[in-house]
Amino acid sequence: MDSTRPGLPAREPLLRALIDICGPDFARPARASDHVAGRLASFVAAPATTRAVVRVMGLAAERGLAVFPRGSGSKLDWGVPPRGVDLLLDTGRLDGIWHHDVAAATAEIGAGTPLKAVRAALALRGQRLAVDPPSPTATLGGMLARNESGPLRYRFGTPAAQIVAVSYVTRDGDQAESDGEEGRPGIAEIDGVLLSATVRLQPLPEARRWVTVPVPAARDVPALVGEVQALGVRPSAIELDLPTPVSRPPGTLAVLIEGDAAGATQRAEQVAKALGDGSAVAPTAPAWWGRYPFHEGDIALRVTAPLEALQAAVYALSDATGIPVPVRGGVVRSVLHAMLPGTMTPRRVEGVLDAVRGVLLARDGRCVALYAPPAVSSQIDMARVEDLF
């Protein structure tokens, strides 16, 4: 329900009901900053327990409210804009790590827990959740809801692939769980609010080494990746950065090697030798590593395609826009992100999307618009939830 149209339940009784559930400091009228893709919410509630979430969602279902969960808000504007936002359900109090079984390498993590806190806590026990989404403030729930993955996807798969079970509350206010059997319901199929997820953990590597090599053009990438894969060194990630060229060469391929200090260094040197002239080994990541090529105000695209279709996808983007388009991301489990200027008209953006989709259609690839300024996102074909998985 759109909170601006007649028929929204009386504000004061509804607010009192939310305060009764969440506490006087954790339910309030929305402020100017409480919006989703330009749609201003009416209320914000931050329940702290499963029972409180059940009651909030039950109240929302009874009153016909449109509810939108919010973690840190880093990806709140991704995808199709909602028609209305009556209630922002803040998950910040649904945080914590429970049932951490070091021997079994599993833990239950609250949906509102920042991933930075997860990394710090697990590192004390020599373990990690092998995810590294580019959003610096991402919470576990936000990452899972948007299937946001970073460079480690190459070795460990998507965040959803590392889930043992999830607990959630449906839109109707019922608590439910998924134990991962047959992947049903999957994260993309959960229509409600994530409470927590039980995840598989990995040993924390002793050392990390990055090998970088200049890349003159996208057409050179498959051969370079083939050289790395032929070595059998088990890289944790292989990422490509193709910025708008301001120097030569305009691109960089980077390979992450992890393990014990001696082994990681030895394998990294093998990779550097195979990649040839210009390659280098460093103990720290390139400045662009694990970052998106777009910023607030830009238009963000996600391109998924097989490695052999990389050149076609990059060229299609540049041809359709008439300018070099920054592209960055994984090149084997291919999840690339591209940036278009936020000043592009909706019609022109649709033209770019149609052109790239046409090129990728026969190559088992796709292109979706993740984010755009509200004036654009309201008029173009934005990514649906299922498009992100």
Secondary structure, DSSP 8 states (H G I E B T S, - for coil): --TTSTT---HHHHHHHHHHHH-TTSEEE--TT-EETTEE-SEEE---SHHHHHHHHHHHHHHT--EEEESSSTTTT-SS--S--SEEEE-TTS--EEEEETTTTEEEEETT-BHHHHHHHHHTTTEE-----S-TT-BHHHHHHTT---TTHHHH--GGGGEEEEEEEETTS-EEEE--GGG-S-GGG--EEEEEEEEE-EE--SEEEEEEEEESSGGGHHHHHHHHHHHT---SEEEEEE---SSSS-EEEEEEEEESHHHHHHHHHHHHHHH-TT-EEESS--TTTT--S--TTSEEEEEE--GGGHHHHHHHHHHHHSS---EEEETTTTEEEEEE-TTS-HHHHHHHHHHHHHHHGGGT-EEEEEE--HHHHTTS-B--GGGG-
